[in-house]
Amino acid sequence: MPRSVSSIDTASYDTDDEEYRLAQKEWQESLQELQELALVLVLPWLGKFLGRKTSYWLYDRYLHLGLGMSFFLGR
């Protein structure tokens, strides 16, 4: 017996929805992996950059002011 047209259409909509949900889930997982990768690469680089920038600034301040009260409180 042949299936009716409406049951075929309903079945194709169900598979389309299922494929869409699967694609959406994979997309979300890919975005999560990219975020984790960015954190692993960017955060250490940013910490290194800011640490060096701060240390150069503090060393320059030390050379100009010495290690007295003016170093900590300003001029």
Predicted model as a PDB file, atoms N, CA, C, CB and O in Angstrom, pLDDT in the B-factor column:
MODEL        1                                                                  
ATOM      1  N   MET A   1       0.830  -1.173   0.000  1.00 50.00           N  
ATOM      2  CA  MET A   1       0.000   0.000   0.000  1.00 50.00           C  
ATOM      3  C   MET A   1       0.883   1.247   0.000  1.00 50.00           C  
ATOM      4  CB  MET A   1      -0.949  -0.008   1.207  1.00 50.00           C  
ATOM      5  O   MET A   1       1.822   1.335   0.792  1.00 50.00           O  
ATOM      6  N   PRO A   2       0.607   2.174  -0.842  1.00 55.00           N  
ATOM      7  CA  PRO A   2       1.389   3.414  -0.860  1.00 55.00           C  
ATOM      8  C   PRO A   2       1.005   4.309   0.316  1.00 55.00           C  
ATOM      9  CB  PRO A   2       1.182   4.168  -2.192  1.00 55.00           C  
ATOM     10  O   PRO A   2      -0.143   4.328   0.760  1.00 55.00           O  
ATOM     11  N   ARG A   3       1.982   5.036   0.797  1.00 56.00           N  
ATOM     12  CA  ARG A   3       1.739   5.955   1.903  1.00 56.00           C  
ATOM     13  C   ARG A   3       1.102   7.227   1.368  1.00 56.00           C  
ATOM     14  CB  ARG A   3       3.052   6.276   2.659  1.00 56.00           C  
ATOM     15  O   ARG A   3       1.286   7.590   0.207  1.00 56.00           O  
ATOM     16  N   SER A   4       0.372   7.878   2.206  1.00 57.00           N  
ATOM     17  CA  SER A   4      -0.295   9.100   1.768  1.00 57.00           C  
ATOM     18  C   SER A   4       0.736  10.225   1.667  1.00 57.00           C  
ATOM     19  CB  SER A   4      -1.448   9.489   2.745  1.00 57.00           C  
ATOM     20  O   SER A   4       1.802  10.159   2.278  1.00 57.00           O  
ATOM     21  N   VAL A   5       0.409  11.237   0.902  1.00 55.00           N  
ATOM     22  CA  VAL A   5       1.297  12.366   0.680  1.00 55.00           C  
ATOM     23  C   VAL A   5       1.543  13.129   1.980  1.00 55.00           C  
ATOM     24  CB  VAL A   5       0.714  13.298  -0.381  1.00 55.00           C  
ATOM     25  O   VAL A   5       2.667  13.571   2.220  1.00 55.00           O  
ATOM     26  N   SER A   6       0.539  13.293   2.811  1.00 57.00           N  
ATOM     27  CA  SER A   6       0.703  14.044   4.059  1.00 57.00           C  
ATOM     28  C   SER A   6       1.654  13.338   5.020  1.00 57.00           C  
ATOM     29  CB  SER A   6      -0.651  14.253   4.731  1.00 57.00           C  
ATOM     30  O   SER A   6       2.413  14.003   5.725  1.00 57.00           O  
ATOM     31  N   SER A   7       1.630  12.003   5.063  1.00 57.00           N  
ATOM     32  CA  SER A   7       2.539  11.293   5.970  1.00 57.00           C  
ATOM     33  C   SER A   7       3.973  11.396   5.461  1.00 57.00           C  
ATOM     34  CB  SER A   7       2.124   9.808   6.112  1.00 57.00           C  
ATOM     35  O   SER A   7       4.901  11.427   6.270  1.00 57.00           O  
ATOM     36  N   ILE A   8       4.181  11.450   4.159  1.00 59.00           N  
ATOM     37  CA  ILE A   8       5.521  11.608   3.599  1.00 59.00           C  
ATOM     38  C   ILE A   8       6.040  13.004   3.917  1.00 59.00           C  
ATOM     39  CB  ILE A   8       5.517  11.361   2.066  1.00 59.00           C  
ATOM     40  O   ILE A   8       7.199  13.167   4.300  1.00 59.00           O  
ATOM     41  N   ASP A   9       5.183  14.009   3.760  1.00 60.00           N  
ATOM     42  CA  ASP A   9       5.585  15.383   4.068  1.00 60.00           C  
ATOM     43  C   ASP A   9       5.932  15.529   5.549  1.00 60.00           C  
ATOM     44  CB  ASP A   9       4.467  16.369   3.686  1.00 60.00           C  
ATOM     45  O   ASP A   9       6.918  16.185   5.886  1.00 60.00           O  
ATOM     46  N   THR A  10       5.159  14.943   6.417  1.00 64.00           N  
ATOM     47  CA  THR A  10       5.406  15.020   7.852  1.00 64.00           C  
ATOM     48  C   THR A  10       6.726  14.350   8.198  1.00 64.00           C  
ATOM     49  CB  THR A  10       4.255  14.372   8.637  1.00 64.00           C  
ATOM     50  O   THR A  10       7.483  14.866   9.020  1.00 64.00           O  
ATOM     51  N   ALA A  11       7.012  13.219   7.590  1.00 63.00           N  
ATOM     52  CA  ALA A  11       8.258  12.505   7.850  1.00 63.00           C  
ATOM     53  C   ALA A  11       9.461  13.332   7.389  1.00 63.00           C  
ATOM     54  CB  ALA A  11       8.249  11.135   7.145  1.00 63.00           C  
ATOM     55  O   ALA A  11      10.493  13.355   8.060  1.00 63.00           O  
ATOM     56  N   SER A  12       9.330  14.010   6.249  1.00 66.00           N  
ATOM     57  CA  SER A  12      10.453  14.815   5.771  1.00 66.00           C  
ATOM     58  C   SER A  12      10.667  16.031   6.669  1.00 66.00           C  
ATOM     59  CB  SER A  12      10.216  15.262   4.318  1.00 66.00           C  
ATOM     60  O   SER A  12      11.804  16.456   6.875  1.00 66.00           O  
ATOM     61  N   TYR A  13       9.578  16.597   7.205  1.00 68.00           N  
ATOM     62  CA  TYR A  13       9.733  17.719   8.132  1.00 68.00           C  
ATOM     63  C   TYR A  13      10.415  17.277   9.413  1.00 68.00           C  
ATOM     64  CB  TYR A  13       8.375  18.344   8.452  1.00 68.00           C  
ATOM     65  O   TYR A  13      11.238  18.006   9.967  1.00 68.00           O  
ATOM     66  N   ASP A  14      10.078  16.087   9.885  1.00 73.00           N  
ATOM     67  CA  ASP A  14      10.702  15.568  11.103  1.00 73.00           C  
ATOM     68  C   ASP A  14      12.201  15.374  10.901  1.00 73.00           C  
ATOM     69  CB  ASP A  14      10.048  14.241  11.520  1.00 73.00           C  
ATOM     70  O   ASP A  14      12.995  15.730  11.771  1.00 73.00           O  
ATOM     71  N   THR A  15      12.590  14.816   9.768  1.00 80.00           N  
ATOM     72  CA  THR A  15      14.015  14.608   9.530  1.00 80.00           C  
ATOM     73  C   THR A  15      14.726  15.940   9.332  1.00 80.00           C  
ATOM     74  CB  THR A  15      14.232  13.704   8.310  1.00 80.00           C  
ATOM     75  O   THR A  15      15.878  16.090   9.738  1.00 80.00           O  
ATOM     76  N   ASP A  16      14.050  16.919   8.707  1.00 83.00           N  
ATOM     77  CA  ASP A  16      14.656  18.238   8.544  1.00 83.00           C  
ATOM     78  C   ASP A  16      14.890  18.898   9.899  1.00 83.00           C  
ATOM     79  CB  ASP A  16      13.771  19.131   7.666  1.00 83.00           C  
ATOM     80  O   ASP A  16      15.941  19.494  10.134  1.00 83.00           O  
ATOM     81  N   ASP A  17      13.906  18.789  10.785  1.00 88.00           N  
ATOM     82  CA  ASP A  17      14.061  19.349  12.127  1.00 88.00           C  
ATOM     83  C   ASP A  17      15.184  18.660  12.879  1.00 88.00           C  
ATOM     84  CB  ASP A  17      12.759  19.230  12.911  1.00 88.00           C  
ATOM     85  O   ASP A  17      15.965  19.306  13.577  1.00 88.00           O  
ATOM     86  N   GLU A  18      15.258  17.354  12.735  1.00 89.00           N  
ATOM     87  CA  GLU A  18      16.296  16.594  13.405  1.00 89.00           C  
ATOM     88  C   GLU A  18      17.678  16.981  12.881  1.00 89.00           C  
ATOM     89  CB  GLU A  18      16.056  15.096  13.223  1.00 89.00           C  
ATOM     90  O   GLU A  18      18.615  17.146  13.662  1.00 89.00           O  
ATOM     91  N   GLU A  19      17.808  17.125  11.562  1.00 90.00           N  
ATOM     92  CA  GLU A  19      19.070  17.537  10.965  1.00 90.00           C  
ATOM     93  C   GLU A  19      19.446  18.950  11.410  1.00 90.00           C  
ATOM     94  CB  GLU A  19      18.986  17.465   9.436  1.00 90.00           C  
ATOM     95  O   GLU A  19      20.614  19.237  11.674  1.00 90.00           O  
ATOM     96  N   TYR A  20      18.453  19.821  11.488  1.00 91.00           N  
ATOM     97  CA  TYR A  20      18.707  21.190  11.930  1.00 91.00           C  
ATOM     98  C   TYR A  20      19.203  21.209  13.379  1.00 91.00           C  
ATOM     99  CB  TYR A  20      17.432  22.043  11.791  1.00 91.00           C  
ATOM    100  O   TYR A  20      20.159  21.918  13.695  1.00 91.00           O  
ATOM    101  N   ARG A  21      18.566  20.444  14.250  1.00 93.00           N  
ATOM    102  CA  ARG A  21      18.997  20.380  15.648  1.00 93.00           C  
ATOM    103  C   ARG A  21      20.407  19.820  15.773  1.00 93.00           C  
ATOM    104  CB  ARG A  21      18.027  19.529  16.462  1.00 93.00           C  
ATOM    105  O   ARG A  21      21.204  20.305  16.576  1.00 93.00           O  
ATOM    106  N   LEU A  22      20.711  18.808  14.985  1.00 92.00           N  
ATOM    107  CA  LEU A  22      22.055  18.229  15.010  1.00 92.00           C  
ATOM    108  C   LEU A  22      23.088  19.238  14.515  1.00 92.00           C  
ATOM    109  CB  LEU A  22      22.107  16.953  14.152  1.00 92.00           C  
ATOM    110  O   LEU A  22      24.158  19.374  15.110  1.00 92.00           O  
ATOM    111  N   ALA A  23      22.775  19.943  13.434  1.00 93.00           N  
ATOM    112  CA  ALA A  23      23.690  20.956  12.912  1.00 93.00           C  
ATOM    113  C   ALA A  23      23.878  22.087  13.918  1.00 93.00           C  
ATOM    114  CB  ALA A  23      23.170  21.513  11.579  1.00 93.00           C  
ATOM    115  O   ALA A  23      24.991  22.583  14.094  1.00 93.00           O  
ATOM    116  N   GLN A  24      22.798  22.495  14.576  1.00 94.00           N  
ATOM    117  CA  GLN A  24      22.876  23.552  15.580  1.00 94.00           C  
ATOM    118  C   GLN A  24      23.742  23.113  16.765  1.00 94.00           C  
ATOM    119  CB  GLN A  24      21.466  23.936  16.063  1.00 94.00           C  
ATOM    120  O   GLN A  24      24.536  23.903  17.276  1.00 94.00           O  
ATOM    121  N   LYS A  25      23.596  21.879  17.196  1.00 95.00           N  
ATOM    122  CA  LYS A  25      24.398  21.354  18.303  1.00 95.00           C  
ATOM    123  C   LYS A  25      25.876  21.320  17.931  1.00 95.00           C  
ATOM    124  CB  LYS A  25      23.918  19.947  18.698  1.00 95.00           C  
ATOM    125  O   LYS A  25      26.725  21.708  18.733  1.00 95.00           O  
ATOM    126  N   GLU A  26      26.191  20.859  16.723  1.00 95.00           N  
ATOM    127  CA  GLU A  26      27.582  20.822  16.269  1.00 95.00           C  
ATOM    128  C   GLU A  26      28.155  22.227  16.174  1.00 95.00           C  
ATOM    129  CB  GLU A  26      27.688  20.116  14.910  1.00 95.00           C  
ATOM    130  O   GLU A  26      29.318  22.446  16.515  1.00 95.00           O  
ATOM    131  N   TRP A  27      27.349  23.184  15.714  1.00 95.00           N  
ATOM    132  CA  TRP A  27      27.791  24.562  15.599  1.00 95.00           C  
ATOM    133  C   TRP A  27      28.124  25.127  16.989  1.00 95.00           C  
ATOM    134  CB  TRP A  27      26.708  25.420  14.905  1.00 95.00           C  
ATOM    135  O   TRP A  27      29.145  25.793  17.158  1.00 95.00           O  
ATOM    136  N   GLN A  28      27.276  24.866  17.968  1.00 96.00           N  
ATOM    137  CA  GLN A  28      27.520  25.340  19.324  1.00 96.00           C  
ATOM    138  C   GLN A  28      28.792  24.711  19.908  1.00 96.00           C  
ATOM    139  CB  GLN A  28      26.312  25.026  20.221  1.00 96.00           C  
ATOM    140  O   GLN A  28      29.566  25.385  20.587  1.00 96.00           O  
ATOM    141  N   GLU A  29      29.002  23.429  19.642  1.00 96.00           N  
ATOM    142  CA  GLU A  29      30.215  22.764  20.116  1.00 96.00           C  
ATOM    143  C   GLU A  29      31.455  23.367  19.463  1.00 96.00           C  
ATOM    144  CB  GLU A  29      30.148  21.256  19.833  1.00 96.00           C  
ATOM    145  O   GLU A  29      32.481  23.538  20.121  1.00 96.00           O  
ATOM    146  N   SER A  30      31.368  23.687  18.181  1.00 96.00           N  
ATOM    147  CA  SER A  30      32.501  24.304  17.488  1.00 96.00           C  
ATOM    148  C   SER A  30      32.806  25.685  18.065  1.00 96.00           C  
ATOM    149  CB  SER A  30      32.215  24.412  15.979  1.00 96.00           C  
ATOM    150  O   SER A  30      33.971  26.039  18.246  1.00 96.00           O  
ATOM    151  N   LEU A  31      31.777  26.454  18.351  1.00 95.00           N  
ATOM    152  CA  LEU A  31      31.989  27.768  18.954  1.00 95.00           C  
ATOM    153  C   LEU A  31      32.625  27.649  20.332  1.00 95.00           C  
ATOM    154  CB  LEU A  31      30.668  28.525  19.055  1.00 95.00           C  
ATOM    155  O   LEU A  31      33.496  28.444  20.688  1.00 95.00           O  
ATOM    156  N   GLN A  32      32.198  26.668  21.099  1.00 96.00           N  
ATOM    157  CA  GLN A  32      32.767  26.444  22.424  1.00 96.00           C  
ATOM    158  C   GLN A  32      34.255  26.099  22.315  1.00 96.00           C  
ATOM    159  CB  GLN A  32      32.005  25.319  23.155  1.00 96.00           C  
ATOM    160  O   GLN A  32      35.069  26.598  23.093  1.00 96.00           O  
ATOM    161  N   GLU A  33      34.606  25.252  21.358  1.00 94.00           N  
ATOM    162  CA  GLU A  33      36.012  24.885  21.159  1.00 94.00           C  
ATOM    163  C   GLU A  33      36.837  26.096  20.751  1.00 94.00           C  
ATOM    164  CB  GLU A  33      36.137  23.783  20.098  1.00 94.00           C  
ATOM    165  O   GLU A  33      37.968  26.251  21.212  1.00 94.00           O  
ATOM    166  N   LEU A  34      36.295  26.957  19.895  1.00 93.00           N  
ATOM    167  CA  LEU A  34      37.017  28.161  19.485  1.00 93.00           C  
ATOM    168  C   LEU A  34      37.222  29.113  20.663  1.00 93.00           C  
ATOM    169  CB  LEU A  34      36.261  28.874  18.359  1.00 93.00           C  
ATOM    170  O   LEU A  34      38.282  29.725  20.787  1.00 93.00           O  
ATOM    171  N   GLN A  35      36.228  29.237  21.514  1.00 93.00           N  
ATOM    172  CA  GLN A  35      36.375  30.084  22.695  1.00 93.00           C  
ATOM    173  C   GLN A  35      37.453  29.547  23.623  1.00 93.00           C  
ATOM    174  CB  GLN A  35      35.048  30.193  23.444  1.00 93.00           C  
ATOM    175  O   GLN A  35      38.263  30.314  24.144  1.00 93.00           O  
ATOM    176  N   GLU A  36      37.470  28.245  23.830  1.00 93.00           N  
ATOM    177  CA  GLU A  36      38.492  27.647  24.690  1.00 93.00           C  
ATOM    178  C   GLU A  36      39.882  27.823  24.089  1.00 93.00           C  
ATOM    179  CB  GLU A  36      38.199  26.158  24.914  1.00 93.00           C  
ATOM    180  O   GLU A  36      40.838  28.103  24.813  1.00 93.00           O  
ATOM    181  N   LEU A  37      40.001  27.663  22.784  1.00 90.00           N  
ATOM    182  CA  LEU A  37      41.280  27.846  22.112  1.00 90.00           C  
ATOM    183  C   LEU A  37      41.751  29.288  22.242  1.00 90.00           C  
ATOM    184  CB  LEU A  37      41.173  27.452  20.635  1.00 90.00           C  
ATOM    185  O   LEU A  37      42.929  29.542  22.494  1.00 90.00           O  
ATOM    186  N   ALA A  38      40.835  30.223  22.072  1.00 87.00           N  
ATOM    187  CA  ALA A  38      41.194  31.637  22.207  1.00 87.00           C  
ATOM    188  C   ALA A  38      41.675  31.931  23.624  1.00 87.00           C  
ATOM    189  CB  ALA A  38      39.994  32.540  21.853  1.00 87.00           C  
ATOM    190  O   ALA A  38      42.639  32.675  23.807  1.00 87.00           O  
ATOM    191  N   LEU A  39      41.015  31.354  24.626  1.00 90.00           N  
ATOM    192  CA  LEU A  39      41.442  31.579  26.001  1.00 90.00           C  
ATOM    193  C   LEU A  39      42.825  30.993  26.257  1.00 90.00           C  
ATOM    194  CB  LEU A  39      40.432  30.980  26.970  1.00 90.00           C  
ATOM    195  O   LEU A  39      43.637  31.597  26.957  1.00 90.00           O  
ATOM    196  N   VAL A  40      43.090  29.834  25.702  1.00 92.00           N  
ATOM    197  CA  VAL A  40      44.378  29.186  25.914  1.00 92.00           C  
ATOM    198  C   VAL A  40      45.496  29.978  25.238  1.00 92.00           C  
ATOM    199  CB  VAL A  40      44.348  27.745  25.383  1.00 92.00           C  
ATOM    200  O   VAL A  40      46.615  30.012  25.749  1.00 92.00           O  
ATOM    201  N   LEU A  41      45.220  30.608  24.114  1.00 90.00           N  
ATOM    202  CA  LEU A  41      46.245  31.355  23.396  1.00 90.00           C  
ATOM    203  C   LEU A  41      46.329  32.815  23.826  1.00 90.00           C  
ATOM    204  CB  LEU A  41      45.983  31.283  21.922  1.00 90.00           C  
ATOM    205  O   LEU A  41      47.431  33.341  23.984  1.00 90.00           O  
ATOM    206  N   VAL A  42      45.210  33.472  24.016  1.00 89.00           N  
ATOM    207  CA  VAL A  42      45.194  34.905  24.251  1.00 89.00           C  
ATOM    208  C   VAL A  42      45.530  35.267  25.695  1.00 89.00           C  
ATOM    209  CB  VAL A  42      43.847  35.465  23.888  1.00 89.00           C  
ATOM    210  O   VAL A  42      46.317  36.184  25.926  1.00 89.00           O  
ATOM    211  N   LEU A  43      44.958  34.575  26.658  1.00 89.00           N  
ATOM    212  CA  LEU A  43      45.187  34.956  28.054  1.00 89.00           C  
ATOM    213  C   LEU A  43      46.656  34.878  28.472  1.00 89.00           C  
ATOM    214  CB  LEU A  43      44.368  34.075  28.956  1.00 89.00           C  
ATOM    215  O   LEU A  43      47.136  35.816  29.108  1.00 89.00           O  
ATOM    216  N   PRO A  44      47.389  33.820  28.152  1.00 92.00           N  
ATOM    217  CA  PRO A  44      48.816  33.830  28.514  1.00 92.00           C  
ATOM    218  C   PRO A  44      49.591  34.945  27.813  1.00 92.00           C  
ATOM    219  CB  PRO A  44      49.446  32.486  28.176  1.00 92.00           C  
ATOM    220  O   PRO A  44      50.464  35.565  28.420  1.00 92.00           O  
ATOM    221  N   TRP A  45      49.284  35.201  26.557  1.00 93.00           N  
ATOM    222  CA  TRP A  45      49.971  36.273  25.842  1.00 93.00           C  
ATOM    223  C   TRP A  45      49.651  37.624  26.471  1.00 93.00           C  
ATOM    224  CB  TRP A  45      49.578  36.271  24.354  1.00 93.00           C  
ATOM    225  O   TRP A  45      50.545  38.454  26.635  1.00 93.00           O  
ATOM    226  N   LEU A  46      48.396  37.852  26.823  1.00 93.00           N  
ATOM    227  CA  LEU A  46      47.985  39.107  27.437  1.00 93.00           C  
ATOM    228  C   LEU A  46      48.657  39.283  28.802  1.00 93.00           C  
ATOM    229  CB  LEU A  46      46.453  39.157  27.580  1.00 93.00           C  
ATOM    230  O   LEU A  46      49.115  40.378  29.128  1.00 93.00           O  
ATOM    231  N   GLY A  47      48.716  38.231  29.587  1.00 94.00           N  
ATOM    232  CA  GLY A  47      49.388  38.305  30.878  1.00 94.00           C  
ATOM    233  C   GLY A  47      50.868  38.609  30.734  1.00 94.00           C  
ATOM    234  O   GLY A  47      51.420  39.405  31.494  1.00 94.00           O  
ATOM    235  N   LYS A  48      51.500  37.989  29.779  1.00 95.00           N  
ATOM    236  CA  LYS A  48      52.918  38.235  29.519  1.00 95.00           C  
ATOM    237  C   LYS A  48      53.134  39.687  29.101  1.00 95.00           C  
ATOM    238  CB  LYS A  48      53.446  37.277  28.428  1.00 95.00           C  
ATOM    239  O   LYS A  48      54.052  40.345  29.590  1.00 95.00           O  
ATOM    240  N   PHE A  49      52.294  40.185  28.202  1.00 96.00           N  
ATOM    241  CA  PHE A  49      52.410  41.557  27.716  1.00 96.00           C  
ATOM    242  C   PHE A  49      52.216  42.558  28.848  1.00 96.00           C  
ATOM    243  CB  PHE A  49      51.393  41.816  26.605  1.00 96.00           C  
ATOM    244  O   PHE A  49      53.023  43.472  29.013  1.00 96.00           O  
ATOM    245  N   LEU A  50      51.146  42.391  29.632  1.00 96.00           N  
ATOM    246  CA  LEU A  50      50.870  43.330  30.718  1.00 96.00           C  
ATOM    247  C   LEU A  50      51.925  43.244  31.824  1.00 96.00           C  
ATOM    248  CB  LEU A  50      49.483  43.063  31.300  1.00 96.00           C  
ATOM    249  O   LEU A  50      52.279  44.260  32.422  1.00 96.00           O  
ATOM    250  N   GLY A  51      52.419  42.057  32.093  1.00 96.00           N  
ATOM    251  CA  GLY A  51      53.464  41.901  33.101  1.00 96.00           C  
ATOM    252  C   GLY A  51      54.742  42.598  32.700  1.00 96.00           C  
ATOM    253  O   GLY A  51      55.370  43.260  33.526  1.00 96.00           O  
ATOM    254  N   ARG A  52      55.139  42.462  31.453  1.00 97.00           N  
ATOM    255  CA  ARG A  52      56.352  43.132  30.987  1.00 97.00           C  
ATOM    256  C   ARG A  52      56.168  44.641  30.964  1.00 97.00           C  
ATOM    257  CB  ARG A  52      56.740  42.631  29.597  1.00 97.00           C  
ATOM    258  O   ARG A  52      57.066  45.388  31.353  1.00 97.00           O  
ATOM    259  N   LYS A  53      55.005  45.087  30.509  1.00 97.00           N  
ATOM    260  CA  LYS A  53      54.731  46.521  30.456  1.00 97.00           C  
ATOM    261  C   LYS A  53      54.797  47.121  31.866  1.00 97.00           C  
ATOM    262  CB  LYS A  53      53.341  46.788  29.816  1.00 97.00           C  
ATOM    263  O   LYS A  53      55.378  48.189  32.062  1.00 97.00           O  
ATOM    264  N   THR A  54      54.209  46.439  32.831  1.00 96.00           N  
ATOM    265  CA  THR A  54      54.234  46.921  34.210  1.00 96.00           C  
ATOM    266  C   THR A  54      55.642  46.910  34.779  1.00 96.00           C  
ATOM    267  CB  THR A  54      53.318  46.077  35.080  1.00 96.00           C  
ATOM    268  O   THR A  54      56.045  47.854  35.459  1.00 96.00           O  
ATOM    269  N   SER A  55      56.388  45.855  34.509  1.00 96.00           N  
ATOM    270  CA  SER A  55      57.746  45.783  35.058  1.00 96.00           C  
ATOM    271  C   SER A  55      58.641  46.857  34.453  1.00 96.00           C  
ATOM    272  CB  SER A  55      58.351  44.397  34.809  1.00 96.00           C  
ATOM    273  O   SER A  55      59.465  47.424  35.171  1.00 96.00           O  
ATOM    274  N   TYR A  56      58.514  47.159  33.162  1.00 96.00           N  
ATOM    275  CA  TYR A  56      59.298  48.227  32.547  1.00 96.00           C  
ATOM    276  C   TYR A  56      58.923  49.579  33.150  1.00 96.00           C  
ATOM    277  CB  TYR A  56      59.085  48.243  31.020  1.00 96.00           C  
ATOM    278  O   TYR A  56      59.792  50.413  33.402  1.00 96.00           O  
ATOM    279  N   TRP A  57      57.646  49.789  33.378  1.00 94.00           N  
ATOM    280  CA  TRP A  57      57.188  51.040  33.958  1.00 94.00           C  
ATOM    281  C   TRP A  57      57.730  51.197  35.389  1.00 94.00           C  
ATOM    282  CB  TRP A  57      55.643  51.100  33.950  1.00 94.00           C  
ATOM    283  O   TRP A  57      58.211  52.267  35.763  1.00 94.00           O  
ATOM    284  N   LEU A  58      57.647  50.123  36.179  1.00 92.00           N  
ATOM    285  CA  LEU A  58      58.143  50.189  37.554  1.00 92.00           C  
ATOM    286  C   LEU A  58      59.654  50.376  37.594  1.00 92.00           C  
ATOM    287  CB  LEU A  58      57.755  48.926  38.317  1.00 92.00           C  
ATOM    288  O   LEU A  58      60.158  51.110  38.444  1.00 92.00           O  
ATOM    289  N   TYR A  59      60.377  49.733  36.703  1.00 93.00           N  
ATOM    290  CA  TYR A  59      61.828  49.879  36.678  1.00 93.00           C  
ATOM    291  C   TYR A  59      62.213  51.310  36.292  1.00 93.00           C  
ATOM    292  CB  TYR A  59      62.457  48.868  35.696  1.00 93.00           C  
ATOM    293  O   TYR A  59      63.132  51.882  36.879  1.00 93.00           O  
ATOM    294  N   ASP A  60      61.529  51.880  35.326  1.00 93.00           N  
ATOM    295  CA  ASP A  60      61.791  53.260  34.930  1.00 93.00           C  
ATOM    296  C   ASP A  60      61.494  54.211  36.094  1.00 93.00           C  
ATOM    297  CB  ASP A  60      60.944  53.638  33.692  1.00 93.00           C  
ATOM    298  O   ASP A  60      62.246  55.154  36.341  1.00 93.00           O  
ATOM    299  N   ARG A  61      60.409  53.959  36.794  1.00 90.00           N  
ATOM    300  CA  ARG A  61      60.047  54.779  37.955  1.00 90.00           C  
ATOM    301  C   ARG A  61      61.119  54.660  39.036  1.00 90.00           C  
ATOM    302  CB  ARG A  61      58.665  54.356  38.518  1.00 90.00           C  
ATOM    303  O   ARG A  61      61.475  55.658  39.664  1.00 90.00           O  
ATOM    304  N   TYR A  62      61.629  53.471  39.256  1.00 91.00           N  
ATOM    305  CA  TYR A  62      62.686  53.245  40.231  1.00 91.00           C  
ATOM    306  C   TYR A  62      63.953  54.013  39.846  1.00 91.00           C  
ATOM    307  CB  TYR A  62      62.988  51.744  40.354  1.00 91.00           C  
ATOM    308  O   TYR A  62      64.588  54.625  40.705  1.00 91.00           O  
ATOM    309  N   LEU A  63      64.326  53.986  38.558  1.00 91.00           N  
ATOM    310  CA  LEU A  63      65.528  54.690  38.120  1.00 91.00           C  
ATOM    311  C   LEU A  63      65.393  56.200  38.308  1.00 91.00           C  
ATOM    312  CB  LEU A  63      65.822  54.370  36.657  1.00 91.00           C  
ATOM    313  O   LEU A  63      66.378  56.864  38.632  1.00 91.00           O  
ATOM    314  N   HIS A  64      64.214  56.748  38.115  1.00 89.00           N  
ATOM    315  CA  HIS A  64      64.021  58.191  38.225  1.00 89.00           C  
ATOM    316  C   HIS A  64      63.782  58.654  39.661  1.00 89.00           C  
ATOM    317  CB  HIS A  64      62.862  58.615  37.363  1.00 89.00           C  
ATOM    318  O   HIS A  64      64.226  59.743  40.026  1.00 89.00           O  
ATOM    319  N   LEU A  65      63.098  57.864  40.484  1.00 88.00           N  
ATOM    320  CA  LEU A  65      62.705  58.310  41.817  1.00 88.00           C  
ATOM    321  C   LEU A  65      63.449  57.612  42.945  1.00 88.00           C  
ATOM    322  CB  LEU A  65      61.244  58.105  41.999  1.00 88.00           C  
ATOM    323  O   LEU A  65      63.465  58.116  44.067  1.00 88.00           O  
ATOM    324  N   GLY A  66      64.053  56.491  42.684  1.00 87.00           N  
ATOM    325  CA  GLY A  66      64.656  55.709  43.756  1.00 87.00           C  
ATOM    326  C   GLY A  66      63.576  54.909  44.469  1.00 87.00           C  
ATOM    327  O   GLY A  66      62.426  54.857  44.033  1.00 87.00           O  
ATOM    328  N   LEU A  67      63.971  54.290  45.568  1.00 86.00           N  
ATOM    329  CA  LEU A  67      63.024  53.432  46.273  1.00 86.00           C  
ATOM    330  C   LEU A  67      62.572  54.084  47.576  1.00 86.00           C  
ATOM    331  CB  LEU A  67      63.649  52.058  46.554  1.00 86.00           C  
ATOM    332  O   LEU A  67      62.489  53.424  48.612  1.00 86.00           O  
ATOM    333  N   GLY A  68      62.290  55.350  47.520  1.00 85.00           N  
ATOM    334  CA  GLY A  68      61.818  56.074  48.706  1.00 85.00           C  
ATOM    335  C   GLY A  68      60.307  56.174  48.718  1.00 85.00           C  
ATOM    336  O   GLY A  68      59.608  55.451  48.008  1.00 85.00           O  
ATOM    337  N   MET A  69      59.826  57.084  49.537  1.00 83.00           N  
ATOM    338  CA  MET A  69      58.386  57.298  49.659  1.00 83.00           C  
ATOM    339  C   MET A  69      57.788  57.824  48.354  1.00 83.00           C  
ATOM    340  CB  MET A  69      58.091  58.274  50.802  1.00 83.00           C  
ATOM    341  O   MET A  69      56.635  57.532  48.037  1.00 83.00           O  
ATOM    342  N   SER A  70      58.565  58.596  47.599  1.00 85.00           N  
ATOM    343  CA  SER A  70      58.048  59.145  46.349  1.00 85.00           C  
ATOM    344  C   SER A  70      57.773  58.045  45.321  1.00 85.00           C  
ATOM    345  CB  SER A  70      59.032  60.162  45.775  1.00 85.00           C  
ATOM    346  O   SER A  70      56.917  58.205  44.451  1.00 85.00           O  
ATOM    347  N   PHE A  71      58.492  56.943  45.421  1.00 84.00           N  
ATOM    348  CA  PHE A  71      58.237  55.828  44.512  1.00 84.00           C  
ATOM    349  C   PHE A  71      56.831  55.271  44.723  1.00 84.00           C  
ATOM    350  CB  PHE A  71      59.283  54.718  44.711  1.00 84.00           C  
ATOM    351  O   PHE A  71      56.140  54.941  43.760  1.00 84.00           O  
ATOM    352  N   PHE A  72      56.412  55.168  45.978  1.00 84.00           N  
ATOM    353  CA  PHE A  72      55.119  54.581  46.296  1.00 84.00           C  
ATOM    354  C   PHE A  72      53.984  55.585  46.286  1.00 84.00           C  
ATOM    355  CB  PHE A  72      55.180  53.923  47.626  1.00 84.00           C  
ATOM    356  O   PHE A  72      52.863  55.246  45.905  1.00 84.00           O  
ATOM    357  N   LEU A  73      54.256  56.824  46.702  1.00 83.00           N  
ATOM    358  CA  LEU A  73      53.194  57.806  46.856  1.00 83.00           C  
ATOM    359  C   LEU A  73      53.161  58.847  45.738  1.00 83.00           C  
ATOM    360  CB  LEU A  73      53.341  58.496  48.173  1.00 83.00           C  
ATOM    361  O   LEU A  73      52.189  59.593  45.624  1.00 83.00           O  
ATOM    362  N   GLY A  74      54.187  58.907  44.928  1.00 78.00           N  
ATOM    363  CA  GLY A  74      54.252  59.905  43.865  1.00 78.00           C  
ATOM    364  C   GLY A  74      55.047  61.107  44.317  1.00 78.00           C  
ATOM    365  O   GLY A  74      55.497  61.162  45.462  1.00 78.00           O  
ATOM    366  N   ARG A  75      55.220  62.048  43.453  1.00 69.00           N  
ATOM    367  CA  ARG A  75      56.042  63.232  43.759  1.00 69.00           C  
ATOM    368  C   ARG A  75      55.304  64.208  44.598  1.00 69.00           C  
ATOM    369  CB  ARG A  75      56.502  63.911  42.503  1.00 69.00           C  
ATOM    370  O   ARG A  75      55.846  65.257  44.947  1.00 69.00           O  
TER     371      ARG A  75                                                      
ENDMDL                                                                          
END                                                                             
